[in-house]
């Protein structure tokens, strides 16, 4: 983490000082496409992302794989690779559809926030209410929360693909 900070902070500072108020969210867009040095920078960024993104996703994917392996009767290692592959593919799709990095980060945060605020409580309420012999309340409440989650996810997708 310290190494990444030591590389990215000077890079961001130099990029901002070069262009001031005209600085794009993606600093590479500030430079011409035919610049050989920027082609090298693009290749280095690509290599960095190809290595760091799967590594950073690994703990989350391992947790999801461990959680889902019992329900799906699959081996956690295979599930882990599948989860990382799907998430990297989704990130690649989103990244190729938008140049607004800050907007994407905000949307992803909002999407994850919807899961934490709506989906997890729906699952917890459903389990608690079913155990307390109130299955109709459980079905109604979890249905409302899941519908709100689906609406939030749909809004997230519309924002991503309209940026």
C-alpha positions as CSV (number, residue, x, y, z in Angstrom):
1,X,0.0,0.0,0.0
2,X,2.8,2.4,0.8
3,X,4.5,1.7,-2.5
4,X,1.3,2.4,-4.4
5,X,0.8,5.7,-2.4
6,X,4.5,6.6,-3.1
7,X,3.9,6.2,-6.8
8,X,0.4,7.6,-7.2
9,X,0.6,10.8,-5.1
10,X,3.5,12.3,-7.0
11,X,1.9,11.1,-10.3
12,X,-1.3,12.8,-9.4
13,X,0.4,16.0,-8.2
14,X,2.5,16.3,-11.4
15,X,-0.5,15.6,-13.5
16,X,-2.5,18.3,-11.8
17,X,0.3,20.8,-11.9
18,X,0.7,20.2,-15.6
19,X,-2.9,21.0,-16.5
20,X,-4.4,22.7,-13.4
21,X,-8.1,23.2,-13.9
22,X,-8.2,21.4,-17.2
23,X,-7.1,18.1,-15.6
24,X,-9.3,15.2,-16.6
25,X,-10.3,12.6,-14.0
26,X,-8.2,10.1,-16.0
27,X,-4.8,11.8,-16.2
28,X,-3.9,9.9,-19.3
29,X,-6.6,11.7,-21.3
30,X,-4.7,15.0,-20.8
31,X,-1.9,13.8,-23.1
32,X,-2.0,13.2,-26.9
33,X,-2.7,9.7,-28.2
34,X,0.4,9.7,-30.4
35,X,2.9,10.4,-27.6
36,X,5.3,7.4,-27.3
37,X,5.9,8.1,-23.6
38,X,2.2,8.1,-22.9
39,X,1.9,4.8,-24.8
40,X,4.5,3.4,-22.4
41,X,2.6,4.8,-19.4
42,X,-0.7,3.3,-20.7
43,X,1.0,-0.1,-21.0
44,X,2.4,0.2,-17.4
45,X,-1.0,1.1,-16.1
46,X,-2.5,-1.8,-17.9
47,X,0.1,-4.2,-16.4
48,X,-0.4,-2.7,-13.0
49,X,-4.2,-3.2,-13.2
50,X,-3.9,-6.7,-14.5
51,X,-1.8,-7.7,-11.5
52,X,-3.3,-5.6,-8.7
53,X,-7.1,-5.9,-9.4
54,X,-7.2,-9.7,-9.0
55,X,-5.0,-9.6,-6.0
56,X,-7.1,-6.9,-4.3
57,X,-10.3,-8.9,-5.2
58,X,-8.9,-12.1,-3.8
59,X,-10.0,-11.7,-0.1
60,X,-13.5,-10.7,-1.0
61,X,-13.8,-13.4,-3.6
62,X,-12.5,-16.0,-1.0
63,X,-15.2,-14.9,1.5
64,X,-17.9,-15.1,-1.1
65,X,-16.7,-18.5,-2.3
66,X,-16.6,-19.8,1.2
67,X,-20.1,-18.5,1.9
68,X,-21.5,-19.9,-1.4
69,X,-19.6,-23.2,-1.6
70,X,-21.9,-24.9,0.8
71,X,-25.1,-23.8,-0.9
72,X,-23.8,-24.5,-4.4
73,X,-21.8,-27.7,-3.6
74,X,-18.8,-26.4,-5.5
75,X,-15.2,-26.4,-4.6
76,X,-14.2,-23.0,-3.1
77,X,-11.1,-22.7,-5.3
78,X,-13.0,-23.1,-8.5
79,X,-15.7,-20.7,-7.2
80,X,-13.1,-18.2,-6.2
81,X,-11.6,-18.1,-9.7
82,X,-15.0,-17.8,-11.2
83,X,-15.9,-14.9,-8.9
84,X,-12.7,-13.0,-9.6
85,X,-13.1,-13.6,-13.3
86,X,-16.7,-12.3,-13.3
87,X,-15.8,-9.2,-11.2
88,X,-12.9,-8.3,-13.4
89,X,-15.1,-8.7,-16.5
90,X,-17.7,-6.5,-15.0
91,X,-15.1,-3.9,-14.0
92,X,-13.6,-4.0,-17.5
93,X,-17.1,-3.5,-19.1
94,X,-17.8,-0.6,-16.8
95,X,-14.4,1.0,-17.4
96,X,-14.7,0.7,-21.2
97,X,-18.2,2.4,-21.1
98,X,-17.2,5.5,-19.1
99,X,-14.3,7.9,-18.8
100,X,-15.6,9.3,-15.5
101,X,-13.6,7.5,-12.9
102,X,-15.0,9.4,-9.9
103,X,-18.5,8.8,-11.1
104,X,-17.8,5.1,-11.4
105,X,-16.4,4.9,-7.9
106,X,-19.4,6.7,-6.6
107,X,-21.8,4.4,-8.4
108,X,-20.0,1.3,-7.2
109,X,-20.2,2.6,-3.7
110,X,-23.9,3.3,-4.1
111,X,-24.4,-0.2,-5.5
112,X,-22.6,-1.8,-2.6
113,X,-24.4,0.5,-0.2
114,X,-27.7,-0.7,-1.6
115,X,-26.6,-4.3,-0.9
116,X,-25.6,-3.5,2.7
117,X,-28.7,-1.4,3.4
118,X,-31.4,-3.4,1.6
119,X,-30.3,-6.9,0.7
120,X,-28.6,-8.0,3.9
121,X,-31.5,-6.7,6.1
122,X,-34.0,-8.5,3.8
123,X,-32.1,-11.8,4.3
124,X,-31.8,-11.3,8.1
125,X,-35.5,-10.3,8.5
126,X,-36.7,-13.2,6.4
127,X,-34.7,-15.7,8.5
128,X,-35.7,-14.1,11.8
129,X,-39.4,-13.8,10.9
130,X,-39.6,-17.3,9.5
131,X,-38.1,-18.7,12.7
132,X,-40.5,-16.7,14.8
133,X,-43.5,-18.3,12.9
134,X,-44.5,-15.2,10.9
135,X,-43.9,-16.4,7.4
136,X,-46.4,-14.0,5.7
137,X,-44.6,-11.0,7.3
138,X,-41.3,-12.4,6.3
139,X,-42.4,-12.9,2.7
140,X,-43.9,-9.4,2.5
141,X,-41.0,-7.6,4.2
142,X,-38.3,-9.4,2.3
143,X,-40.2,-8.9,-1.0
144,X,-40.3,-5.1,-0.4
145,X,-36.6,-5.0,0.5
146,X,-35.6,-7.2,-2.5
147,X,-37.8,-5.0,-4.8
148,X,-36.0,-1.9,-3.4
149,X,-32.7,-3.6,-4.0
150,X,-33.6,-4.5,-7.6
151,X,-34.7,-0.9,-8.2
152,X,-31.4,0.4,-6.7
153,X,-29.5,-2.0,-8.9
154,X,-31.4,-1.0,-12.0
155,X,-30.8,2.7,-11.2
156,X,-27.1,1.9,-10.8
157,X,-27.0,0.1,-14.2
158,X,-28.8,3.1,-15.9
159,X,-26.3,5.5,-14.4
160,X,-23.3,3.4,-15.5
161,X,-24.4,3.0,-19.1
162,X,-25.6,6.6,-19.5
163,X,-22.3,8.2,-18.3
